[in-house]
Amino acid sequence: MNLGSSHTKHHLMDLHENIAVIRHPDHIGTVDSTRIWSHHEKVVGTAIPIPSRMPIPPISHKHSSLDKNITTHVSWTSRRSITLSPIRCRYYRQTPRMAWHDVHMTIAGPSVLDIVQHFTERWNELKFRKYKSDGRYDWLQYPHDKLAAPNEPVHQLRHRDEWLEKGRRFRQRFHKGPEWKPMDDDHPHLTPMGSCKVQVVRSCSDWSHGVLKESSIQTAYIELIREAEHYIYIENQFFISNTGDYGPVQNRIAAALVERIVRAAREGKRFKVVVLIPEVPGFAGDISTVDDLQKILAATWRTINRGGHSIYEEVRAAGYEPKDYIRFYHLRSYDRINAPWPSFIRRMEEQSGITFHQAQIALAKQWIGVPEIWAQDVVEIKEPDVTKEGVVVPESVTKTEEIRLPATVEEATATIEKFQSSAKSLRDDHQVSDSVAHHALADSTSLLDEKWLGSDQEELDAYVSEILYIHTKLMIVDDRRVICGSANINDRSQKGNGDSEIALVVEDTDMIDGVMNGEPYKVGRFAASLRRKLYREHLGLMKPESVEIQTPFKMPAPTPNPDETNDIGDKLVRDPISIEMENLWNGTAQRNRAIFSELFKTVPSDTVRNFEQYKKYVPKATVCHLAPGQSLEHVKKRLCEVRGHLVEAPLDFLIEETGIWENADWKGLNPTLQVFI
């Protein structure tokens, strides 16, 4: 996959001489290469070396928070369509963008030093391999102060004294030895740090870190599951594991779940596991034809309920009904695209003399600016046949159009302004909402209140539904402990010598009153409030909020969050395993699933058990749009009944197509399978 990382590296380093970027791993055939693994960590550290120089790691992607920063409908991509090549653009006039759901953490406190230690080890290892004599790439010191904290394990590491002698020093504010002095930029809230105990865990090995294999993330997951007393909540992008030595999957998170469930069943105790994963993997293509999609679906199904040794099958073999203990769910959203084509956008084209595509490409030019290396002169846009069957943008096209890229940003700006200004003489668009997705939450208004200035057919054509793609890597146990980071539940992330990963295990010492199965139960403030906030979001019990409004929940640690434990919505979801909570959760998931299936014929579906049924089920409609033959009044009435984004997982989807998960791949005969699992 070409990510343009060389361009990114040189662009960043050209900004300032103090910015250094290391790309890793290198291309196949170089001295330091790996064929299939990647640095999957997402870390941003604000510790600054002295004197100031900014190394950019090969692991920097995503901000992580001990504040509950829950982000929904923020990162967008069209995963239904084929990946773009540098010179082509797919046609997205009526295709919704896929929203992503994610949870990250920020921390302030001594555990930051362990994250910086991890970065320092990676940085120095790669400098040694690639830039040993290049002065632009500094050696870095460990940030810990031995005099202030002599018992830290880092002081026993082999390179500590060498790096202390030649490396650049970090200014850290947590181990305050005799040489520590305050500075003007010290954060006023640095002390006290808070009430959470934080342990940094990771997946790393020789290729990624220059160390023996470490899989402490998997160890943490397994131990937390085994020690769970009542309840486990999981959100993850993948769910690929093994209950034993059955096939190529190595990690044993599924085995730990089976062990804990069977133990609870034998003891006659109420125990619940709730798992949220995406409806389908984030890969382009049609489920019925794309092999990559089928491999990941097969691995997931073999973990959950198929293949002979899945979680469900192992629990049933022990004599218990798995759905009494563990259930799976997805997230899905709907919206209305405010772009009526015949009555508005086409007239804008006619009045301005600028096509919609030209305006799109002009906007792209604004984003690109003045390229320092190269930019194409022409962009090719492929428009798909919107009447095709299928749940993805088809490969066939009805029209290919070449659009000239504006020569300058000024020309692009003028093009956009001319196109947009033509709308003013056609209609007042302020009374029409650009999005109606907020009505799935606890909004004070109704979808029925929304105005529309086009025809009824145009409004029908404007309604869309799409997966709300779960990118989170999170587990909450008993509302007391949390593990959150970059690691998926699959072998790539968990086995240690695959992708490099990092995560935080958090246990709050600030215990508050909670409820578990109707009984008083002390819970950690951080874990409980995070879990409850997620429940309120998924069930539609929280009010919609503009991304432009700044709140404490959107601020990094150590900014405190407001106490919501007495809110009505919080009280509704306080007890995660009560009968009332189970009925609310499952009832919402089943109702939402029924509505989306009825209106949009969403895939996957329990009514589709084989590919023959799949072909008949998928409607002849534009991808993600309403199935034909429905009235506008009925559609709006049914969408008004959607609450939140939670939908039940259809675990019988394609269950008769046994060849997907029972083939040579799962007997160890496919060496490339590890790419997908």
Solvent accessible surface area in square Angstrom, and as a share of the most:
residue,aa,sasa,rsa
1,M,203,0.91
2,N,134,0.69
3,L,139,0.69
4,G,31,0.30
5,S,48,0.31
6,S,46,0.30
7,H,93,0.42
8,T,68,0.40
9,K,24,0.10
10,H,91,0.41
11,H,72,0.32
12,L,52,0.26
13,M,23,0.10
14,D,101,0.52
15,L,103,0.51
16,H,96,0.43
17,E,131,0.59
18,N,45,0.23
19,I,22,0.11
20,A,1,0.01
21,V,12,0.07
22,I,2,0.01
23,R,72,0.26
24,H,16,0.07
25,P,37,0.23
26,D,36,0.19
27,H,134,0.60
28,I,103,0.52
29,G,75,0.72
30,T,68,0.40
31,V,160,0.92
32,D,27,0.14
33,S,49,0.31
34,T,23,0.14
35,R,184,0.67
36,I,51,0.26
37,W,36,0.13
38,S,43,0.28
39,H,14,0.06
40,H,38,0.17
41,E,0,0.00
42,K,18,0.08
43,V,18,0.10
44,V,81,0.47
45,G,48,0.46
46,T,108,0.63
47,A,25,0.19
48,I,92,0.47
49,P,6,0.04
50,I,71,0.36
51,P,87,0.55
52,S,78,0.51
53,R,51,0.19
54,M,104,0.47
55,P,23,0.15
56,I,40,0.20
57,P,21,0.13
58,P,19,0.12
59,I,1,0.00
60,S,36,0.23
61,H,133,0.59
62,K,26,0.11
63,H,85,0.38
64,S,37,0.24
65,S,1,0.00
66,L,32,0.16
67,D,11,0.06
68,K,21,0.09
69,N,30,0.15
70,I,38,0.19
71,T,43,0.25
72,T,28,0.16
73,H,49,0.22
74,V,71,0.41
75,S,61,0.40
76,W,102,0.36
77,T,47,0.27
78,S,23,0.15
79,R,83,0.30
80,R,26,0.10
81,S,7,0.04
82,I,71,0.36
83,T,110,0.64
84,L,90,0.45
85,S,43,0.28
86,P,102,0.64
87,I,84,0.43
88,R,100,0.36
89,C,27,0.16
90,R,21,0.08
91,Y,10,0.04
92,Y,58,0.22
93,R,52,0.19
94,Q,33,0.15
95,T,16,0.09
96,P,15,0.09
97,R,148,0.54
98,M,5,0.02
99,A,5,0.04
100,W,35,0.12
101,H,0,0.00
102,D,16,0.08
103,V,2,0.01
104,H,35,0.16
105,M,2,0.01
106,T,8,0.05
107,I,31,0.16
108,A,23,0.18
109,G,5,0.05
110,P,73,0.46
111,S,18,0.12
112,V,25,0.14
113,L,1,0.01
114,D,50,0.26
115,I,25,0.12
116,V,10,0.05
117,Q,30,0.13
118,H,3,0.01
119,F,23,0.10
120,T,0,0.00
121,E,16,0.07
122,R,0,0.00
123,W,1,0.00
124,N,1,0.00
125,E,37,0.17
126,L,0,0.00
127,K,5,0.02
128,F,109,0.45
129,R,69,0.25
130,K,56,0.24
131,Y,39,0.15
132,K,117,0.50
133,S,115,0.74
134,D,57,0.30
135,G,65,0.62
136,R,71,0.26
137,Y,7,0.03
138,D,22,0.11
139,W,38,0.13
140,L,2,0.01
141,Q,21,0.09
142,Y,20,0.07
143,P,7,0.05
144,H,16,0.07
145,D,35,0.18
146,K,96,0.41
147,L,132,0.66
148,A,43,0.33
149,A,16,0.12
150,P,82,0.52
151,N,139,0.71
152,E,47,0.21
153,P,95,0.60
154,V,5,0.03
155,H,22,0.10
156,Q,154,0.68
157,L,69,0.34
158,R,193,0.71
159,H,53,0.24
160,R,26,0.09
161,D,101,0.52
162,E,80,0.36
163,W,16,0.06
164,L,84,0.42
165,E,155,0.70
166,K,91,0.38
167,G,10,0.10
168,R,58,0.21
169,R,135,0.49
170,F,12,0.05
171,R,34,0.12
172,Q,17,0.08
173,R,55,0.20
174,F,45,0.19
175,H,19,0.08
176,K,99,0.42
177,G,12,0.11
178,P,108,0.68
179,E,149,0.67
180,W,59,0.21
181,K,149,0.63
182,P,100,0.63
183,M,97,0.43
184,D,157,0.82
185,D,97,0.50
186,D,34,0.17
187,H,78,0.35
188,P,115,0.72
189,H,101,0.45
190,L,26,0.13
191,T,93,0.54
192,P,121,0.76
193,M,55,0.24
194,G,63,0.61
195,S,46,0.30
196,C,38,0.23
197,K,119,0.50
198,V,31,0.18
199,Q,108,0.48
200,V,20,0.12
201,V,11,0.07
202,R,40,0.15
203,S,0,0.00
204,C,0,0.00
205,S,6,0.04
206,D,97,0.50
207,W,41,0.14
208,S,0,0.00
209,H,3,0.01
210,G,15,0.14
211,V,49,0.28
212,L,166,0.83
213,K,115,0.49
214,E,53,0.24
215,S,31,0.20
216,S,29,0.19
217,I,0,0.00
218,Q,25,0.11
219,T,67,0.39
220,A,12,0.09
221,Y,3,0.01
222,I,23,0.12
223,E,89,0.40
224,L,10,0.05
225,I,0,0.00
226,R,115,0.42
227,E,95,0.43
228,A,3,0.02
229,E,81,0.36
230,H,52,0.23
231,Y,0,0.00
232,I,0,0.00
233,Y,0,0.00
234,I,0,0.00
235,E,0,0.00
236,N,0,0.00
237,Q,21,0.09
238,F,26,0.11
239,F,1,0.00
240,I,0,0.00
241,S,6,0.04
242,N,12,0.06
243,T,20,0.12
244,G,15,0.14
245,D,127,0.66
246,Y,85,0.32
247,G,39,0.37
248,P,37,0.23
249,V,11,0.07
250,Q,104,0.46
251,N,1,0.01
252,R,73,0.27
253,I,1,0.00
254,A,0,0.00
255,A,25,0.20
256,A,1,0.01
257,L,0,0.00
258,V,19,0.11
259,E,78,0.35
260,R,10,0.04
261,I,0,0.00
262,V,13,0.08
263,R,90,0.33
264,A,0,0.00
265,A,10,0.07
266,R,166,0.61
267,E,89,0.40
268,G,68,0.65
269,K,117,0.49
270,R,67,0.24
271,F,2,0.01
272,K,25,0.10
273,V,2,0.01
274,V,16,0.09
275,V,0,0.00
276,L,0,0.00
277,I,9,0.05
278,P,10,0.07
279,E,7,0.03
280,V,13,0.07
281,P,14,0.09
282,G,6,0.05
283,F,81,0.34
284,A,30,0.24
285,G,9,0.08
286,D,27,0.14
287,I,6,0.03
288,S,30,0.20
289,T,105,0.61
290,V,39,0.23
291,D,81,0.42
292,D,56,0.29
293,L,3,0.02
294,Q,34,0.15
295,K,21,0.09
296,I,3,0.01
297,L,11,0.06
298,A,0,0.00
299,A,2,0.01
300,T,17,0.10
301,W,15,0.05
302,R,49,0.18
303,T,2,0.01
304,I,2,0.01
305,N,22,0.11
306,R,7,0.03
307,G,26,0.25
308,G,41,0.40
309,H,75,0.34
310,S,0,0.00
311,I,0,0.00
312,Y,5,0.02
313,E,52,0.23
314,E,44,0.20
315,V,0,0.00
316,R,114,0.42
317,A,87,0.67
318,A,36,0.28
319,G,62,0.59
320,Y,64,0.24
321,E,70,0.31
322,P,0,0.00
323,K,85,0.36
324,D,80,0.41
325,Y,34,0.13
326,I,1,0.00
327,R,67,0.25
328,F,5,0.02
329,Y,4,0.01
330,H,10,0.04
331,L,0,0.00
332,R,6,0.02
333,S,12,0.08
334,Y,7,0.03
335,D,35,0.18
336,R,1,0.00
337,I,39,0.20
338,N,24,0.12
339,A,17,0.13
340,P,4,0.03
341,W,28,0.10
342,P,74,0.46
343,S,45,0.29
344,F,12,0.05
345,I,14,0.07
346,R,111,0.40
347,R,113,0.41
348,M,11,0.05
349,E,35,0.16
350,E,129,0.58
351,Q,99,0.44
352,S,7,0.05
353,G,64,0.61
354,I,18,0.09
355,T,48,0.28
356,F,42,0.17
357,H,15,0.07
358,Q,71,0.32
359,A,11,0.08
360,Q,54,0.24
361,I,8,0.04
362,A,0,0.00
363,L,67,0.33
364,A,30,0.23
365,K,11,0.05
366,Q,63,0.28
367,W,194,0.68
368,I,90,0.46
369,G,16,0.16
370,V,125,0.72
371,P,43,0.27
372,E,111,0.50
373,I,119,0.60
374,W,164,0.58
375,A,31,0.24
376,Q,29,0.13
377,D,110,0.57
378,V,62,0.36
379,V,16,0.09
380,E,37,0.17
381,I,2,0.01
382,K,56,0.24
383,E,29,0.13
384,P,12,0.08
385,D,35,0.18
386,V,69,0.39
387,T,93,0.54
388,K,91,0.39
389,E,81,0.36
390,G,15,0.14
391,V,21,0.12
392,V,20,0.11
393,V,4,0.02
394,P,31,0.19
395,E,121,0.54
396,S,52,0.34
397,V,56,0.32
398,T,89,0.52
399,K,105,0.44
400,T,68,0.39
401,E,46,0.20
402,E,121,0.54
403,I,10,0.05
404,R,143,0.52
405,L,14,0.07
406,P,10,0.06
407,A,76,0.59
408,T,63,0.37
409,V,44,0.25
410,E,129,0.58
411,E,58,0.26
412,A,0,0.00
413,T,42,0.24
414,A,58,0.45
415,T,28,0.16
416,I,19,0.10
417,E,103,0.46
418,K,117,0.50
419,F,16,0.07
420,Q,109,0.48
421,S,54,0.35
422,S,9,0.06
423,A,17,0.13
424,K,168,0.71
425,S,81,0.52
426,L,34,0.17
427,R,42,0.15
428,D,83,0.43
429,D,45,0.24
430,H,176,0.79
431,Q,85,0.38
432,V,7,0.04
433,S,35,0.23
434,D,113,0.58
435,S,48,0.31
436,V,0,0.00
437,A,13,0.10
438,H,57,0.25
439,H,13,0.06
440,A,3,0.02
441,L,31,0.16
442,A,44,0.34
443,D,41,0.21
444,S,117,0.75
445,T,74,0.43
446,S,40,0.26
447,L,1,0.01
448,L,110,0.55
449,D,95,0.49
450,E,26,0.12
451,K,117,0.50
452,W,36,0.13
453,L,71,0.35
454,G,20,0.20
455,S,57,0.37
456,D,96,0.50
457,Q,108,0.48
458,E,17,0.08
459,E,6,0.03
460,L,29,0.14
461,D,71,0.37
462,A,3,0.03
463,Y,0,0.00
464,V,5,0.03
465,S,2,0.02
466,E,10,0.05
467,I,2,0.01
468,L,0,0.00
469,Y,1,0.01
470,I,0,0.00
471,H,22,0.10
472,T,0,0.00
473,K,3,0.01
474,L,0,0.00
475,M,0,0.00
476,I,0,0.00
477,V,3,0.01
478,D,7,0.03
479,D,1,0.00
480,R,67,0.24
481,R,67,0.24
482,V,0,0.00
483,I,1,0.00
484,C,4,0.03
485,G,15,0.15
486,S,2,0.01
487,A,2,0.02
488,N,7,0.04
489,I,0,0.00
490,N,5,0.02
491,D,6,0.03
492,R,39,0.14
493,S,1,0.01
494,Q,0,0.00
495,K,22,0.09
496,G,0,0.00
497,N,67,0.34
498,G,0,0.00
499,D,7,0.04
500,S,0,0.00
501,E,0,0.00
502,I,10,0.05
503,A,3,0.03
504,L,11,0.05
505,V,24,0.14
506,V,1,0.01
507,E,61,0.27
508,D,7,0.04
509,T,80,0.47
510,D,49,0.25
511,M,78,0.35
512,I,21,0.11
513,D,105,0.55
514,G,6,0.05
515,V,45,0.26
516,M,5,0.02
517,N,68,0.35
518,G,55,0.53
519,E,111,0.50
520,P,120,0.75
521,Y,30,0.11
522,K,102,0.43
523,V,1,0.01
524,G,0,0.00
525,R,85,0.31
526,F,13,0.05
527,A,1,0.00
528,A,0,0.00
529,S,21,0.13
530,L,2,0.01
531,R,0,0.00
532,R,2,0.01
533,K,18,0.07
534,L,0,0.00
535,Y,2,0.01
536,R,21,0.08
537,E,8,0.03
538,H,0,0.00
539,L,5,0.02
540,G,3,0.03
541,L,50,0.25
542,M,40,0.18
543,K,160,0.68
544,P,42,0.26
545,E,97,0.44
546,S,52,0.34
547,V,113,0.65
548,E,158,0.71
549,I,95,0.48
550,Q,126,0.56
551,T,23,0.14
552,P,52,0.33
553,F,29,0.12
554,K,79,0.33
555,M,70,0.31
556,P,63,0.39
557,A,23,0.17
558,P,31,0.19
559,T,36,0.21
560,P,102,0.64
561,N,37,0.19
562,P,67,0.42
563,D,91,0.47
564,E,37,0.17
565,T,21,0.12
566,N,116,0.59
567,D,60,0.31
568,I,142,0.72
569,G,12,0.11
570,D,4,0.02
571,K,110,0.47
572,L,95,0.48
573,V,0,0.00
574,R,56,0.20
575,D,17,0.09
576,P,8,0.05
577,I,1,0.01
578,S,15,0.09
579,I,95,0.48
580,E,128,0.58
581,M,5,0.02
582,E,43,0.19
583,N,96,0.49
584,L,65,0.33
585,W,8,0.03
586,N,19,0.10
587,G,31,0.30
588,T,4,0.02
589,A,0,0.00
590,Q,83,0.37
591,R,91,0.33
592,N,0,0.00
593,R,27,0.10
594,A,51,0.40
595,I,0,0.00
596,F,0,0.00
597,S,25,0.16
598,E,64,0.29
599,L,0,0.00
600,F,10,0.04
601,K,72,0.31
602,T,8,0.05
603,V,6,0.03
604,P,7,0.05
605,S,6,0.04
606,D,67,0.35
607,T,98,0.57
608,V,1,0.00
609,R,88,0.32
610,N,31,0.16
611,F,42,0.18
612,E,101,0.45
613,Q,68,0.30
614,Y,8,0.03
615,K,130,0.55
616,K,159,0.67
617,Y,38,0.14
618,V,9,0.05
619,P,27,0.17
620,K,142,0.60
621,A,17,0.13
622,T,34,0.19
623,V,14,0.08
624,C,23,0.14
625,H,17,0.07
626,L,15,0.08
627,A,9,0.07
628,P,93,0.58
629,G,89,0.86
630,Q,38,0.17
631,S,63,0.40
632,L,27,0.13
633,E,141,0.63
634,H,69,0.31
635,V,0,0.00
636,K,27,0.12
637,K,126,0.53
638,R,51,0.18
639,L,1,0.00
640,C,31,0.18
641,E,61,0.27
642,V,1,0.01
643,R,102,0.37
644,G,0,0.00
645,H,5,0.02
646,L,0,0.00
647,V,0,0.00
648,E,49,0.22
649,A,8,0.06
650,P,10,0.06
651,L,25,0.12
652,D,53,0.28
653,F,2,0.01
654,L,0,0.00
655,I,44,0.22
656,E,89,0.40
657,E,44,0.20
658,T,65,0.38
659,G,51,0.49
660,I,17,0.09
661,W,9,0.03
662,E,102,0.46
663,N,51,0.26
664,A,52,0.40
665,D,24,0.13
666,W,12,0.04
667,K,156,0.66
668,G,54,0.52
669,L,126,0.63
670,N,34,0.18
671,P,108,0.68
672,T,77,0.45
673,L,3,0.02
674,Q,74,0.33
675,V,52,0.30
676,F,33,0.14
677,I,5,0.03
